[in-house]
Amino acid sequence: MISERLKEAINDQINFEYYSANIYLAMEAYFARENLNGFVNFFKVQIQEENLHASKFFDYLNQVGAGITIKGFPDPKNDYKSPLEVFEAGLKHEQIVTSKINNLMSIANEDRDYASITFLQWFVNEQVEEEDTFNNAIQALKRIGDNPAALYLYDQELAARTFVPPASSAASQN
């Protein structure tokens, strides 16, 4: 049985995942204003991933018979100076998500809740990928600098990114 402390922390995480999607929606809107459609696509995929994460947490709490509480969240930042600033903000946000996932894992370990530990391991691995994705984009944007042709090519590369949901919830938890 899941502890009250872990249930509350996962409820907070559900809301934070939706907040993350909202942050990325604001970033998508920035790139739409800049007419960088590949970057828009990047954040469309990012939003889908965050919504999937929230759904996985939601479904898990349902599966273990815990209650779910949906809350609101603050307005996201909407204005940025450059694509690099957007991705640096995205990385900083993902680092916060990582610390929150690690906290969930710590609670599950303290509770000796092995089912939750198994469930949360997928998110630990996912956060390594999320931070790496933003780090790679930051490095690319630093190399691009003020070169509009290079930015155009990178925009085209990002246009090819697709959302690939896990094959099944059970498979994605392992």
Secondary structure, DSSP 8 states (H G I E B T S, - for coil): ---HHHHHHHHHHHHHHHHHHHHHHHHHHHHHHTT-HHHHHHHHHHHHHHHHHHHHHHHHHHHTT---------------S-HHHHHHHHHHHHHHHHHHHHHHHHHHHHHT-HHHHHHHHHHHHHHHHHHHHHHHHHHHHHHHTT-HHHHHHHHHHHHT------S-HHHHH-
